[in-house]
Amino acid sequence: MTNKEHFKKGIWSGVPIALGYLSVSFGVGILATKAGMNVFQATMLSLTNLTSAGEAAGIGIIAAHGTLAEMALSQLIINLRYALMSMSLSQKLAPSFTTPHRLLVSYGITDEIFAVSSAVEGRLYPAYMYGMILIATAGWVAGTCLGAAAGQLLPANVSEALGIMLYGMFIAIIIPAARDHLNVLFVIAAAVALSCFFFYCVPQITSGFSVILCAVIASCAAAILFPVDDEGKDEAENKLRGGEE
């Protein structure tokens, strides 16, 4: 298969992602305008920071006039999962995936792109990843641009209603996992309780540091209370190897 064919295949694989991003990032654009950004600033934010949770937290920190250290720490913790995803995908890369290609593709490794890439049979080629990332990024940036423009034109009550779209996506992601896994439910409940505690009892802590503390404390508590069972881990790995064979 030629690079052109790999690129086209990546485009088609990324179309569903782009359509989903278009609707979700509309809420990001509205949040950005509520924080005082104009359409260009909101669009550039999405173009340079391709992450929904990271952007939502970043916009909150900007609106609260947080510090650069607060912004850096929150983005590091929220987006750390992408490093793990990238390491996982590195096992599927074709020999043509040189270091420059890896650096470029790392820009676009999101949850959805990781999921689609992981499901691909065989090796991943640079042209395929470029095609998928290109169309997905276009959907995300276009949605943010439209949302930011709408946020400046629509009445305040309509903008407020549309602004919860992003949070609706977050809820839709965590509810199924919380229903099936007690440890996930515990982390969510602990994070919510801690967030309420910091907001009402310790208002001196800014929203950015509150996110950092909630994530770290809830995750550490879950790691202690719900440690991974080595025997269960071995069984899962054996099942995975059996499926691959």
Secondary structure, DSSP 8 states (H G I E B T S, - for coil): --HHHHHHHHHHHHHHHHHHHHHHHHHHHHHHHHTT--HHHHHHHHHH---HHHHHHHHHHHHTT--HHHHHHHHHHHHHHHHHHHHHHGGGB-TT--HHHHHHHHTT--HHHHHHHHHSSS-B-HHHHHHHHHHHHHHHHHHHHHHHHHHHHS-HHHHHHHTTHHHHHHHHHHHHHHHH-HHHHHHHHHHHHHHHHHHHH-TTS-HHHHHHHHHHHHHHHHHHHS---HHHHHHHHHHHHHHH-
